[in-house]
Amino acid sequence: MAVQAQDQKAQAAAPPKNPSVQAPAAPLDHSPVLAEARKILNDSTAQLPKTVLGLERQMMIGDILGRMDEGQKEKLRNTINHFLGRMFANSASDIDMGGYGSQGYVWYRVFGNKKPDPTFGKYSPDDMNVLIQSVIGDRQRSFLYENRNLDFSHMLFQEGGEFRRFRADAYFDLDQLALNMRAINNSVRSIKGLDLHANVLKVLSLAHTKEGLCLVTGITGSGKSSTLDSIIDANNHSVDGHIVIIASPIEYVHKSDRCIIRHREVGRDVLSFKEGAIQALRQDPDIIMIGELRDPETILTALEITDSGHKVFSTLHTASAVESIDRIIGETPPIEQERVRNRLADTVRCVLSQKLVPSLDGKRVLAREVLLGAPSVRAAIKNNNTSEIYQMISEGSELGMITMEQDLKRLYMGKRISLENALNYANNKRRIQQLLQVQGAAEA
């Protein structure tokens, strides 16, 4: 009875099984790369005592990798690269592996949907712990142990000398390591493909506007980085200047053309976004791109360097233009908010808020909201009347402004998205219903 009670207690303490994660039957991938790695993984994990758990277990894995010869580590890295190679055949944007949540499978996101790939078989948590740690260096490993999270970039070399870059994030999931990697495009989409109004293009171009803050906002996976790369690329080929990119990590690597472009990765080339932005002022820049306004210090620094006469691009994790303005003000200390409000009103030039919406062809299409720093918008920010800005955007089409709801209506009327998705992806549900009812009445 005592043994039975202990078993029941252990089952209660264990994480619940996830019956929904059932990968369909499929032929297994018998690649020699995977077979070689399996043997190394078995030998490595056999050295781990069952009594050591959590962070100590991860550190023991790091020690095992530290003693491993380069040939073996290369075979482990080739396994990760083999998984990454499948992304291009699947048209996948992201890959996930490791941690309790993956249930031992490798997962891919294809056109917005994330599913496991059963052809690689299942890997034990320790197998994945070893694989994930094999693609990072000793200093990165120490940072991961201390902070329980690590942003880094990964490069996959392909035949013919070509390479693909990935933005990677390693993190802990119930004491096990998990990894997400996002494929970075090898080419930049032309800014013409963003279908922006001429006034918006002028604001984004250094040739027409030498200073000011321009933001690209949206949730994770909404294409913010791709849009920023298009903007940087357009300036690179049209203006003589100096662009400093501060990102975590560096994604697309731009080749200098008419602009000299510096890439500074946080954690590798510079300690923080704030430090990178301050240092950039001493590097004679024309454009400073700050990967993300993620904390009050970085926000204040971005406003200061914009106020000094530089053109600054950055991103925020917000769903609308008005929310972006409120977030910047709200993230700063109360004692600073009045000053931040006035400074933001003087410096903001453009806010592009975007979403990737499932399209009728099974892919995704970009929907966006565009706010320009018109005099009425600046006055609303200064007077703390940001609730009035949405109406200004909806009435500012001649200037190049558009609300998310107006753009979703455009996509729906153009038969690019479904009515359901037009409603689901709207920020203002009542407004999108009004717009579509007006259209329906006009057609009747």
C-alpha positions in Angstrom: 0.0 0.0 0.0 2.8 2.4 0.8 4.4 1.8 -2.6 1.0 2.4 -4.3 0.6 5.6 -2.4 4.1 6.8 -3.5 3.3 5.9 -7.1 0.0 7.9 -7.0 1.9 10.9 -5.5 4.5 10.7 -8.2 1.8 10.6 -10.9 0.1 13.6 -9.4 3.4 15.6 -9.2 4.3 14.8 -12.8 3.1 17.1 -15.6 -0.1 15.9 -17.2 0.1 14.1 -20.5 -1.1 16.0 -23.5 -3.4 13.7 -25.5 -3.9 16.3 -28.2 -0.3 16.0 -29.4 -0.5 12.9 -31.6 1.7 13.0 -34.6 0.3 11.0 -37.5 2.0 7.9 -38.7 4.5 8.6 -41.5 7.7 7.0 -42.9 10.7 7.8 -40.7 13.6 9.8 -42.0 16.5 7.4 -42.1 19.1 10.0 -43.0 22.7 8.9 -42.1 23.1 12.3 -40.5 20.3 11.5 -38.0 21.6 7.9 -37.4 25.1 9.2 -36.6 23.7 11.8 -34.2 21.5 9.2 -32.4 24.6 7.2 -31.4 26.4 10.3 -30.1 23.2 11.3 -28.2 22.9 7.9 -26.6 26.5 7.9 -25.5 26.1 11.5 -24.1 22.9 11.0 -22.2 24.1 7.7 -20.7 26.6 9.8 -18.7 23.8 11.8 -17.0 22.9 10.5 -13.5 19.1 10.2 -12.9 19.4 12.1 -9.6 20.6 15.3 -11.1 17.8 17.5 -12.4 17.0 21.1 -13.5 19.8 23.6 -14.1 22.5 21.3 -12.7 21.6 18.7 -15.4 21.9 21.3 -18.1 25.3 22.4 -16.8 26.4 18.7 -16.8 25.3 18.5 -20.5 27.4 21.6 -21.1 30.4 19.9 -19.5 29.9 16.8 -21.7 29.8 19.0 -24.8 32.9 20.8 -23.6 34.8 17.5 -23.5 33.4 16.3 -26.9 35.7 16.4 -29.9 34.8 18.8 -32.7 33.9 16.0 -35.1 31.1 14.8 -32.8 29.8 18.3 -32.1 29.7 18.9 -35.8 27.5 15.8 -36.3 25.1 17.1 -33.7 24.9 20.5 -35.3 24.3 18.8 -38.7 21.2 17.2 -37.1 19.8 20.6 -36.3 20.7 21.8 -39.8 19.0 18.7 -41.2 15.8 19.8 -39.4 16.3 23.3 -40.7 16.7 22.1 -44.3 13.2 20.6 -44.1 11.8 24.1 -43.6 12.4 25.2 -47.1 10.7 22.1 -48.6 7.7 22.8 -46.3 7.6 26.6 -46.9 7.8 26.9 -43.1 8.6 30.1 -41.3 9.5 28.6 -37.9 10.7 25.5 -36.3 10.3 24.4 -32.7 11.9 21.6 -30.7 12.7 20.5 -27.2 11.0 21.1 -23.9 8.0 19.3 -22.4 5.6 21.0 -24.8 7.1 19.5 -28.0 6.4 15.9 -26.7 9.7 14.8 -28.4 8.7 16.0 -31.9 10.1 18.6 -34.2 7.4 21.2 -35.1 7.0 23.5 -38.1 4.8 26.6 -38.7 3.6 26.6 -42.3 1.4 29.5 -43.4 0.4 30.2 -39.8 -0.3 26.7 -38.7 2.1 24.8 -36.3 2.2 21.0 -36.5 4.7 18.2 -35.5 6.7 16.4 -38.2 6.6 12.7 -37.3 9.2 11.6 -39.9 12.1 12.5 -37.6 10.7 10.2 -34.9 10.7 11.2 -31.2 13.6 12.5 -29.2 14.0 12.3 -25.4 14.2 15.5 -23.4 17.9 14.9 -22.8 18.5 14.3 -26.5 17.1 17.7 -27.3 19.0 19.3 -24.4 22.2 18.1 -26.0 21.2 19.1 -29.5 20.2 22.6 -28.5 23.3 23.2 -26.5 25.4 21.9 -29.4 24.6 25.0 -31.5 25.7 27.6 -29.0 29.1 28.5 -27.6 30.5 28.4 -24.1 29.7 32.1 -23.3 26.2 31.8 -24.7 25.7 28.7 -22.6 26.7 30.6 -19.5 24.3 33.4 -20.4 21.5 30.8 -20.9 22.1 29.2 -17.6 22.0 32.5 -15.8 19.1 34.1 -17.6 17.1 31.0 -18.6 16.8 32.5 -22.1 19.1 33.2 -25.0 18.5 35.1 -28.2 21.1 34.3 -30.9 21.5 33.9 -34.7 22.4 30.7 -36.5 23.8 30.2 -40.0 23.2 27.2 -42.3 25.6 26.8 -45.1 24.2 25.3 -48.3 25.6 23.8 -51.5 27.2 26.3 -53.8 28.5 28.5 -51.0 25.0 30.0 -50.2 23.9 30.4 -46.6 20.7 30.9 -44.7 20.3 32.8 -41.4 18.0 32.1 -38.6 16.8 34.1 -35.6 16.9 31.7 -32.6 15.6 31.7 -29.1 16.5 29.1 -26.5 14.6 28.9 -23.3 13.5 26.6 -20.4 10.3 24.6 -20.4 9.8 22.6 -17.2 13.5 22.4 -16.6 14.1 21.2 -20.2 15.6 23.3 -23.0 13.3 24.4 -25.9 14.3 26.1 -29.1 12.5 28.2 -31.7 14.2 29.3 -34.9 12.7 31.6 -37.5 14.0 31.6 -41.1 15.3 35.0 -42.3 14.7 35.7 -45.9 17.8 35.8 -48.1 16.2 38.6 -50.1 14.4 41.8 -49.2 11.0 42.6 -50.4 10.9 45.8 -52.4 9.3 48.7 -50.6 7.0 49.0 -53.6 5.5 45.7 -52.6 4.2 47.3 -49.4 1.8 49.4 -51.4 2.3 52.5 -49.3 1.0 56.0 -50.1 3.5 58.4 -51.6 3.4 60.6 -48.5 4.3 57.6 -46.3 7.2 56.7 -48.6 8.5 60.2 -48.3 8.4 60.1 -44.5 10.3 56.8 -44.5 13.0 58.1 -46.9 16.0 59.9 -45.7 16.0 61.8 -49.0 12.8 63.6 -48.0 12.8 63.5 -44.2 16.1 63.7 -42.4 14.8 63.2 -38.9 12.0 61.8 -36.8 10.8 58.5 -35.2 9.2 55.9 -37.4 7.7 52.7 -35.8 6.7 49.4 -37.2 4.5 47.6 -34.8 2.6 44.3 -34.5 2.5 41.0 -32.6 5.3 38.5 -32.8 5.3 36.9 -36.3 3.5 39.8 -38.0 6.4 40.6 -40.4 7.8 43.7 -38.6 11.4 42.8 -39.3 10.7 42.2 -43.0 9.0 45.6 -43.3 12.0 47.3 -41.6 14.4 45.5 -43.9 12.5 46.8 -46.9 12.7 50.3 -45.6 16.4 50.1 -44.8 17.0 48.5 -48.2 15.2 51.4 -50.0 17.3 54.0 -48.2 20.5 52.0 -48.9 19.9 52.2 -52.7 18.6 55.7 -52.9 20.6 57.9 -50.4 24.2 58.5 -49.6 24.5 58.0 -45.9 25.4 55.9 -42.8 22.9 53.4 -41.3 23.5 51.8 -37.9 21.4 48.7 -37.1 21.2 47.5 -33.5 19.3 44.2 -33.1 18.9 41.1 -31.0 19.9 39.2 -32.9 20.9 40.6 -36.3 18.6 39.0 -38.9 19.0 40.0 -42.5 22.5 41.3 -43.3 22.4 44.3 -45.7 25.2 44.8 -48.2 26.3 48.4 -48.2 25.5 50.2 -51.5 25.0 54.0 -51.4 24.9 53.8 -47.6 27.5 52.2 -45.3 25.6 49.9 -43.1 26.8 48.8 -39.7 25.3 45.7 -38.0 25.6 45.6 -34.2 24.2 42.5 -32.4 23.1 42.9 -28.8 25.2 40.6 -26.6 27.9 40.2 -29.3 28.8 43.6 -30.6 27.2 45.8 -28.0 25.8 45.2 -24.5 22.3 46.6 -24.9 19.9 48.5 -27.2 20.4 51.6 -25.0 24.2 51.4 -25.1 24.1 50.8 -28.9 21.9 53.8 -29.5 24.0 56.1 -27.3 27.2 54.8 -29.0 25.7 55.3 -32.4 25.6 59.1 -31.9 29.4 59.1 -31.9 29.5 57.1 -35.1 28.2 59.8 -37.5 24.9 58.1 -38.4 22.1 59.3 -40.6 19.7 56.5 -39.7 19.7 54.5 -36.5 17.6 51.3 -36.4 16.8 50.0 -32.9 15.5 46.5 -33.1 12.9 46.9 -30.3 11.7 49.5 -27.8 11.5 46.9 -25.1 12.1 48.9 -21.9 11.7 52.5 -20.5 15.5 53.2 -20.8 15.5 52.3 -24.5 12.4 54.3 -25.2 13.8 57.4 -23.5 17.1 57.0 -25.3 15.3 56.6 -28.7 13.4 59.8 -28.1 16.5 61.7 -27.1 18.5 60.7 -30.2 15.5 61.4 -32.4 15.2 64.8 -30.8 18.9 65.5 -31.6 18.0 65.4 -35.3 18.5 61.8 -36.4 16.1 59.5 -38.2 15.2 56.5 -36.0 13.4 53.3 -36.9 12.2 50.8 -34.3 9.5 48.3 -33.4 6.9 47.7 -30.7 4.7 44.7 -29.9 1.4 46.5 -30.2 -1.6 45.9 -32.4 -2.6 49.4 -33.4 -1.1 52.8 -33.9 -3.0 54.4 -31.0 -1.9 51.6 -28.7 1.7 52.2 -29.8 1.5 55.9 -28.7 -0.1 54.9 -25.4 2.5 52.2 -24.8 5.5 54.5 -25.3 4.0 57.0 -22.8 2.8 54.4 -20.4 6.0 52.5 -20.3 8.0 55.4 -18.9 8.0 56.5 -15.2 5.0 58.8 -14.3 7.4 61.7 -13.5 8.7 61.5 -17.1 5.4 61.0 -18.9 4.6 64.7 -19.6 8.1 65.3 -21.0 7.8 62.0 -23.1 4.4 63.0 -24.4 5.7 66.4 -25.7 8.9 64.9 -27.1 7.0 62.1 -28.8 4.5 64.6 -30.3 7.5 66.6 -31.7 9.4 63.6 -33.1 6.9 60.9 -34.3 6.6 60.8 -38.1 5.0 57.5 -38.9 3.5 54.4 -37.2 2.9 51.3 -39.3 0.9 48.6 -37.4 0.5 45.4 -39.3 -0.9 41.9 -39.1 -0.6 38.8 -41.3 -4.1 37.6 -42.1 -4.9 34.1 -43.6 -5.8 34.6 -47.2 -8.2 32.7 -49.5 -5.3 31.0 -51.3 -4.2 29.3 -48.1 -1.3 31.7 -47.5 -1.2 35.0 -45.6 -1.6 38.6 -46.7 -0.4 41.9 -45.0 -3.0 44.1 -43.4 -1.9 47.4 -41.9 -2.8 50.6 -40.1 -0.9 53.8 -41.0 -0.6 56.8 -38.8 1.3 60.0 -39.9 2.5 62.7 -37.6 0.0 65.4 -38.9 -0.4 68.6 -36.9 -3.8 67.3 -35.5 -2.2 64.1 -34.4 0.7 65.9 -32.7 -1.7 68.2 -30.8 -3.8 65.2 -29.7 -0.6 63.5 -28.2 0.5 66.7 -26.5 -3.0 67.3 -25.0 -3.3 63.6 -23.9 -6.2 63.1 -26.2 -5.0 60.0 -27.9 -8.5 58.6 -28.0 -9.2 61.1 -30.8 -6.4 59.8 -33.0 -8.3 56.8 -34.4 -10.9 59.1 -36.0 -8.1 61.2 -37.4 -6.6 58.2 -39.1 -9.9 57.1 -40.5 -10.4 60.5 -42.1 -6.8 60.9 -43.3 -6.8 58.8 -46.4 -5.8 61.8 -48.6 -2.6 62.1 -46.5 -1.9 58.3 -46.7 -3.4 57.2 -43.4 -5.6 54.2 -43.0 -7.1 52.2 -40.1 -6.7 48.5 -39.7 -10.5 48.1 -40.2 -10.4 50.1 -43.5 -7.6 47.9 -44.8 -9.3 44.7 -43.8 -12.4 45.9 -45.7 -10.1 46.6 -48.7 -8.7 43.1 -48.6 -12.2 41.5 -48.1 -13.7 43.5 -51.0 -10.7 42.5 -53.1 -11.6 38.9 -52.4 -8.3 38.2 -50.7 -9.5 37.4 -47.3 -12.7 35.9 -45.9 -15.4 37.8 -44.1 -14.7 35.8 -40.9 -11.0 36.8 -40.9 -11.9 40.4 -41.7 -13.9 40.4 -38.5 -11.5 38.3 -36.4 -8.4 40.4 -37.2 -10.0 43.8 -36.6 -8.9 45.8 -33.6 -12.3 47.6 -33.5 -15.0 45.0 -34.0 -17.8 47.5 -34.0 -16.1 49.7 -36.6 -15.4 46.8 -39.0 -19.1 45.7 -38.8 -20.2 49.3 -39.5 -17.9 49.5 -42.5 -19.1 46.2 -43.9 -22.7 47.1 -43.3 -22.3 50.4 -45.2 -20.7 48.5 -48.1 -23.6 45.9 -48.0 -26.2 48.7 -48.0 -24.4 50.4 -51.0 -24.4 47.2 -53.0 -28.1 46.7 -52.2 
